[in-house]
Amino acid sequence: MTTSLPAAAKSREPQEPKSDSRVGQLFVYPWMASRNFDLFWFFGPILVALAASVLIQNFPAMGTGILFLLLINAFGVGPAHQGPTWFFYFDKKNREHWTADNKRLFFYFAAPLLVFICSIVLNVYTPAIGFLIATAWSVQHFVQQNFGVTLLYHNKNNNEALPDRNLLLRSLWSPAVFFTTMFFLSYFNNPSTIAATTGGLMPPLPAPKPLETWMVGVLIGLGGLALYDVGRYALDMRRQVAQGARINVPALMFWVASALYFVPFVIPGQRIETLWLIPGTMHWFQYIGLNVILVREKYKDPERRADIPCGAIALMTVLCVATALFFTINRAYALNFSMDSEQYRFFLGIYFGLANVHYYQDAFFWRFREKFQRESIMPYLLQARNTVS
């Protein structure tokens, strides 16, 4: 989900703490849907990713299958990640809005196809650029979803410590840029590793060369900026608490996890795929959780279900076709195409193309700056919150 929410939700009912103790007055627990739901979809996935990492490291024979199943969804390519995005196309009101004029028709139907084709062409003829674009877009996509979910956790009417919107965004972006830049400077400093980073399921990359002086300077600058922005966030929260505001525990927990999202990028000895395993799995589960809330609340009335004429059958058809396609792509690795061959780069281009299409689509479907998207999504996400005691 790539989103730009307006101010923290104004329509939610304040939720008073259950305890009259001093601690109960300081901490509040307004979950997104419920405690168990949030722990399963928004926080628990880190345990899934960690368990997968342990299995991959200790049982290499299992690694390829686990990586494939998790990563195709983590990158937005797999059916369990693509499916909810394409679900938007089955909504009658969505289609009526996006087909109302030629401009919307282009962005809704034609542009995703162009993104897909351009991704394949880039990866065939300039694979390094295609890889870098897909990676940068992934980082942006992950950070913006974390930003949006954190904002959804905040409540203006609940006397909570609410940091400035721009400060929150900076506190998430600065660590992400620092951790990912450290990875790229470390591994791409050695030209012999560049070809390997565009490949599929591979052994660990070779040890990088020592960083040049200017690279060290860049990392020191970015690291200092990350500490500064995170520190400002923490100090702002502390200031508001000192003035009587309460701490929204789920929001704070989610912010901490989001600020540390890309720490796996600086763990030595990683394969290029496992860098994404933890943040990607967390992102994928969180995205599914948001869609579960949205679909459950939006289509619970019988008359509203009629707005999806294709229904579950069409959605499952898309998922099955997608699954077959992805396993076809995985088969390309088994055929042992040379990494320098056009066949290999073509199949990899399809992989990156599907991921880029997902990032593009979510940039429109979850863009809350625009009235239609905001009104067709946000009330239902908040409704789940307001109906839970």
C-alpha positions as CSV (number, residue, x, y, z in Angstrom):
1,M,0.0,0.0,0.0
2,T,1.4,3.4,-1.0
3,T,-0.6,6.0,0.7
4,S,-0.7,9.6,1.7
5,L,-3.3,10.0,4.5
6,P,-4.7,13.3,5.5
7,A,-4.5,14.2,9.1
8,A,-5.0,11.5,11.7
9,A,-8.5,10.2,11.7
10,K,-11.0,12.6,13.2
11,S,-14.1,10.3,13.2
12,R,-12.9,7.7,15.7
13,E,-14.5,7.6,19.1
14,P,-12.1,8.1,22.0
15,Q,-11.3,4.9,23.9
16,E,-10.7,5.4,27.5
17,P,-8.2,3.2,29.3
18,K,-9.6,0.4,31.4
19,S,-7.5,1.1,34.4
20,D,-7.6,4.1,36.7
21,S,-4.0,3.5,37.8
22,R,-1.2,5.9,36.8
23,V,0.0,3.4,34.2
24,G,-3.5,3.0,32.9
25,Q,-3.8,6.7,32.4
26,L,-0.5,6.9,30.6
27,F,-0.9,4.1,28.1
28,V,-3.8,3.4,25.8
29,Y,-4.3,0.4,23.4
30,P,-6.6,1.4,20.5
31,W,-6.0,-1.5,18.1
32,M,-6.7,-1.2,14.4
33,A,-9.4,-4.0,14.5
34,S,-8.7,-6.0,17.7
35,R,-5.7,-7.1,19.7
36,N,-5.5,-10.6,18.3
37,F,-6.2,-9.5,14.7
38,D,-3.5,-6.8,14.9
39,L,-0.9,-9.0,16.5
40,F,-1.5,-11.7,13.9
41,W,-1.4,-9.5,10.8
42,F,0.7,-6.4,11.7
43,F,3.2,-7.7,14.3
44,G,3.3,-11.5,14.2
45,P,4.8,-11.7,10.7
46,I,8.2,-10.8,11.9
47,L,8.2,-14.2,13.7
48,V,7.3,-15.9,10.4
49,A,10.1,-14.2,8.6
50,L,12.6,-15.0,11.3
51,A,11.6,-18.7,11.3
52,A,11.9,-18.8,7.5
53,S,15.4,-17.3,7.8
54,V,16.5,-19.9,10.3
55,L,15.2,-22.7,8.1
56,I,16.9,-21.3,5.0
57,Q,20.3,-20.9,6.8
58,N,20.2,-24.4,8.4
59,F,18.4,-26.4,5.8
60,P,19.5,-25.1,2.4
61,A,17.4,-27.7,0.5
62,M,14.3,-26.1,1.9
63,G,15.5,-22.6,1.2
64,T,14.6,-22.4,-2.5
65,G,10.9,-23.3,-2.0
66,I,10.5,-21.1,1.1
67,L,12.2,-18.2,-0.5
68,F,10.1,-18.5,-3.6
69,L,6.8,-18.7,-1.8
70,L,7.5,-15.8,0.5
71,L,9.4,-13.5,-1.8
72,I,7.0,-13.6,-4.7
73,N,4.4,-12.3,-2.3
74,A,6.7,-10.0,-0.4
75,F,7.7,-8.2,-3.6
76,G,4.0,-7.8,-4.6
77,V,4.3,-10.5,-7.3
78,G,2.6,-13.4,-5.7
79,P,-1.1,-14.2,-5.9
80,A,-1.7,-13.6,-2.2
81,H,-0.3,-10.0,-2.6
82,Q,-1.5,-9.3,-6.2
83,G,-4.9,-10.7,-5.6
84,P,-6.2,-8.0,-3.1
85,T,-4.9,-5.2,-5.4
86,W,-6.7,-6.6,-8.5
87,F,-9.8,-7.0,-6.2
88,F,-10.3,-3.2,-6.7
89,Y,-11.0,-3.8,-10.4
90,F,-14.0,-6.0,-9.4
91,D,-15.7,-3.3,-7.5
92,K,-18.5,-1.8,-9.5
93,K,-18.2,1.7,-8.1
94,N,-14.4,1.7,-8.6
95,R,-14.8,0.8,-12.3
96,E,-17.5,3.5,-12.7
97,H,-15.2,6.1,-11.3
98,W,-12.0,5.1,-13.2
99,T,-13.7,4.7,-16.5
100,A,-15.6,8.0,-16.3
101,D,-13.1,9.8,-18.6
102,N,-10.2,9.0,-20.9
103,K,-7.5,10.2,-18.5
104,R,-8.7,7.9,-15.7
105,L,-9.2,5.1,-18.2
106,F,-5.6,5.4,-19.2
107,F,-4.2,5.4,-15.7
108,Y,-6.5,2.6,-14.5
109,F,-6.1,0.1,-17.4
110,A,-3.4,1.2,-20.0
111,A,-0.7,2.5,-17.7
112,P,-0.2,-0.7,-15.7
113,L,0.4,-2.5,-19.0
114,L,2.9,0.1,-20.0
115,V,4.7,-0.3,-16.7
116,F,4.9,-4.0,-17.2
117,I,6.3,-3.8,-20.8
118,C,8.8,-1.1,-19.9
119,S,10.0,-3.2,-16.9
120,I,10.7,-6.2,-19.2
121,V,12.5,-4.1,-21.8
122,L,14.6,-2.4,-19.1
123,N,15.6,-5.7,-17.6
124,V,16.5,-7.3,-20.9
125,Y,18.6,-4.5,-22.2
126,T,19.8,-2.7,-19.0
127,P,19.3,-5.2,-16.2
128,A,21.2,-3.2,-13.6
129,I,18.9,-0.2,-14.1
130,G,15.8,-2.5,-14.1
131,F,17.0,-4.0,-10.8
132,L,17.7,-0.7,-9.2
133,I,14.3,0.8,-10.2
134,A,12.4,-2.2,-8.8
135,T,14.5,-2.1,-5.6
136,A,14.0,1.7,-5.1
137,W,10.3,1.4,-5.8
138,S,10.0,-1.5,-3.3
139,V,11.6,0.7,-0.6
140,Q,9.3,3.6,-1.4
141,H,6.3,1.3,-1.4
142,F,7.2,-0.3,2.0
143,V,7.9,3.0,3.7
144,Q,4.7,4.6,2.5
145,Q,2.6,1.7,3.7
146,N,4.3,1.9,7.1
147,F,3.6,5.6,7.2
148,G,0.0,5.1,6.3
149,V,-0.6,2.4,8.8
150,T,1.0,4.4,11.6
151,L,-1.3,7.3,10.8
152,L,-4.3,5.0,10.9
153,Y,-3.3,4.0,14.4
154,H,-3.4,7.6,15.7
155,N,-6.5,9.2,17.2
156,K,-6.9,13.0,17.5
157,N,-9.8,12.7,19.9
158,N,-8.1,10.5,22.5
159,N,-5.5,12.8,24.1
160,E,-2.7,10.9,22.5
161,A,0.9,12.0,21.8
162,L,0.7,12.7,18.1
163,P,3.9,13.7,16.4
164,D,4.0,16.1,13.4
165,R,3.1,14.3,10.2
166,N,6.3,15.4,8.4
167,L,8.4,14.4,11.4
168,L,6.8,11.0,11.4
169,L,7.5,10.6,7.7
170,R,11.2,11.7,8.1
171,S,11.7,9.3,11.0
172,L,10.7,6.4,8.7
173,W,12.4,7.5,5.5
174,S,15.8,8.4,7.0
175,P,16.6,5.0,8.5
176,A,15.3,3.3,5.4
177,V,17.6,5.3,3.2
178,F,20.6,4.8,5.5
179,F,20.2,1.0,5.7
180,T,19.6,0.4,2.0
181,T,22.4,2.8,1.0
182,M,24.8,0.9,3.2
183,F,23.9,-2.3,1.4
184,F,24.3,-0.8,-2.1
185,L,27.6,1.0,-1.3
186,S,29.0,-2.2,0.3
187,Y,28.1,-4.7,-2.4
188,F,28.1,-2.6,-5.5
189,N,31.5,-1.3,-4.6
190,N,32.8,-4.6,-6.0
191,P,32.0,-4.7,-9.7
192,S,32.1,-8.5,-9.7
193,T,29.0,-8.6,-7.5
194,I,26.8,-6.5,-9.7
195,A,25.9,-9.3,-12.1
196,A,25.1,-11.6,-9.2
197,T,22.6,-9.1,-7.7
198,T,20.4,-9.4,-10.7
199,G,20.0,-13.1,-10.4
200,G,17.6,-15.5,-8.8
201,L,18.2,-17.8,-5.8
202,M,21.9,-17.6,-5.4
203,P,24.6,-18.3,-2.9
204,P,25.8,-15.5,-0.6
205,L,27.5,-12.6,-2.4
206,P,31.3,-12.3,-2.3
207,A,32.8,-10.1,0.4
208,P,32.8,-6.5,-0.7
209,K,35.9,-4.4,-1.0
210,P,36.6,-1.8,1.7
211,L,34.6,1.4,1.2
212,E,36.2,4.4,-0.3
213,T,36.5,7.6,1.8
214,W,33.6,9.3,0.1
215,M,31.4,6.3,0.7
216,V,32.2,6.3,4.4
217,G,31.4,10.0,4.5
218,V,28.0,9.4,2.8
219,L,27.1,6.7,5.3
220,I,28.1,8.9,8.3
221,G,26.0,11.7,7.0
222,L,23.0,9.5,6.4
223,G,23.4,7.7,9.7
224,G,23.6,11.0,11.5
225,L,20.4,12.2,9.7
226,A,18.6,9.0,10.7
227,L,19.6,9.4,14.3
228,Y,18.6,13.1,14.2
229,D,15.1,12.4,12.8
230,V,14.4,9.4,15.0
231,G,15.6,11.4,18.0
232,R,13.4,14.3,17.1
233,Y,10.4,12.0,16.9
234,A,11.2,10.5,20.4
235,L,11.8,13.9,21.9
236,D,8.5,15.2,20.5
237,M,6.6,12.2,21.9
238,R,8.3,12.8,25.3
239,R,7.4,16.5,25.3
240,Q,3.7,15.7,24.6
241,V,3.6,13.0,27.3
242,A,5.1,15.5,29.8
243,Q,2.2,17.8,28.9
244,G,-0.3,15.2,29.8
245,A,-0.8,13.3,26.5
246,R,-1.1,9.5,26.6
247,I,1.0,6.9,24.7
248,N,-0.8,4.9,22.0
249,V,1.0,1.6,22.5
250,P,0.1,-0.1,19.2
251,A,1.1,3.0,17.2
252,L,4.4,3.3,19.0
253,M,5.1,-0.4,18.5
254,F,4.3,-0.2,14.8
255,W,6.5,2.9,14.5
256,V,9.5,1.1,16.1
257,A,9.1,-1.9,13.8
258,S,8.8,0.4,10.8
259,A,11.9,2.4,11.7
260,L,13.9,-0.9,11.9
261,Y,12.3,-2.4,8.8
262,F,15.5,-2.4,6.7
263,V,18.0,-3.5,9.4
264,P,18.4,-6.9,7.6
265,F,20.1,-5.0,4.8
266,V,23.2,-4.4,7.0
267,I,23.4,-8.0,8.4
268,P,26.6,-9.5,6.8
269,G,26.6,-12.6,4.7
270,Q,23.1,-12.2,3.3
271,R,22.0,-13.3,-0.1
272,I,20.3,-10.7,-2.2
273,E,16.9,-12.4,-1.7
274,T,17.1,-12.8,2.1
275,L,17.6,-9.1,2.5
276,W,13.9,-8.7,1.7
277,L,12.6,-11.7,3.6
278,I,11.9,-10.0,6.9
279,P,10.7,-6.6,5.7
280,G,8.9,-8.1,2.7
281,T,7.0,-10.7,4.7
282,M,5.9,-8.1,7.3
283,H,4.8,-5.8,4.5
284,W,2.8,-8.6,2.7
285,F,1.0,-9.7,5.9
286,Q,0.2,-6.1,6.8
287,Y,-1.2,-5.4,3.4
288,I,-3.4,-8.5,3.6
289,G,-4.6,-7.5,7.0
290,L,-5.7,-4.0,5.8
291,N,-7.6,-5.6,2.9
292,V,-9.3,-8.1,5.2
293,I,-10.6,-5.2,7.3
294,L,-11.6,-3.3,4.1
295,V,-13.5,-6.1,2.5
296,R,-15.1,-7.3,5.7
297,E,-16.5,-3.8,6.5
298,K,-17.2,-2.6,2.9
299,Y,-19.2,-5.5,1.6
300,K,-20.9,-6.8,4.7
301,D,-24.3,-5.4,3.7
302,P,-26.1,-7.6,1.1
303,E,-26.8,-4.7,-1.3
304,R,-23.2,-3.7,-1.3
305,R,-22.0,-7.2,-2.4
306,A,-23.8,-6.6,-5.7
307,D,-21.1,-4.0,-6.5
308,I,-18.7,-6.9,-7.2
309,P,-20.5,-8.7,-10.1
310,C,-17.6,-11.0,-10.8
311,G,-17.5,-12.1,-7.2
312,A,-15.1,-14.6,-5.7
313,I,-15.0,-16.8,-8.7
314,A,-13.4,-14.2,-10.9
315,L,-11.0,-13.3,-8.1
316,M,-9.9,-16.9,-7.6
317,T,-9.5,-17.3,-11.4
318,V,-7.0,-14.4,-11.4
319,L,-5.2,-16.0,-8.4
320,C,-4.9,-19.3,-10.1
321,V,-3.6,-17.8,-13.4
322,A,-1.2,-15.8,-11.4
323,T,0.1,-18.8,-9.5
324,A,0.6,-20.8,-12.7
325,L,2.6,-17.9,-14.2
326,F,4.8,-17.5,-11.1
327,F,5.7,-21.2,-11.0
328,T,6.4,-20.9,-14.7
329,I,8.9,-18.2,-13.9
330,N,10.4,-20.3,-11.1
331,R,10.8,-23.1,-13.7
332,A,13.0,-20.7,-15.7
333,Y,15.6,-20.9,-12.8
334,A,15.5,-24.7,-12.9
335,L,16.3,-24.6,-16.6
336,N,19.7,-23.2,-15.7
337,F,19.5,-20.3,-18.2
338,S,22.8,-18.4,-18.2
339,M,22.4,-15.2,-16.2
340,D,23.7,-13.3,-19.2
341,S,21.1,-14.8,-21.5
342,E,18.2,-12.9,-22.9
343,Q,15.8,-15.7,-21.8
344,Y,16.9,-15.3,-18.2
345,R,16.6,-11.5,-18.2
346,F,13.2,-11.8,-19.9
347,F,11.8,-14.0,-17.2
348,L,13.3,-11.8,-14.5
349,G,11.8,-8.8,-16.3
350,I,8.4,-10.4,-15.9
351,Y,9.0,-10.8,-12.2
352,F,10.0,-7.2,-11.7
353,G,7.3,-6.0,-14.1
354,L,4.6,-7.6,-12.0
355,A,6.1,-6.1,-8.9
356,N,6.2,-2.7,-10.4
357,V,2.6,-2.9,-11.6
358,H,1.6,-3.7,-8.1
359,Y,3.5,-0.6,-6.8
360,Y,1.9,1.5,-9.5
361,Q,-1.6,0.3,-8.8
362,D,-1.4,0.8,-5.1
363,A,-0.1,4.3,-5.6
364,F,-3.5,5.2,-7.1
365,F,-5.9,2.9,-5.2
366,W,-4.6,4.0,-1.7
367,R,-3.9,7.6,-2.6
368,F,-6.0,9.3,0.1
369,R,-5.2,12.8,-1.1
370,E,-7.9,12.2,-3.7
371,K,-11.5,12.3,-2.5
372,F,-12.8,9.2,-4.2
373,Q,-10.1,6.9,-2.9
374,R,-10.3,8.4,0.6
375,E,-14.1,8.0,0.8
376,S,-14.1,4.5,-0.7
377,I,-11.5,3.1,1.7
378,M,-10.9,5.1,4.9
379,P,-14.4,5.1,6.4
380,Y,-14.4,1.3,6.3
381,L,-10.9,1.0,7.9
382,L,-12.1,3.4,10.7
383,Q,-15.4,1.6,11.1
384,A,-13.7,-1.6,12.2
385,R,-12.0,0.5,14.8
386,N,-15.1,2.2,16.1
387,T,-17.2,-0.9,16.4
388,V,-14.6,-2.6,18.6
389,S,-15.0,-1.9,22.3
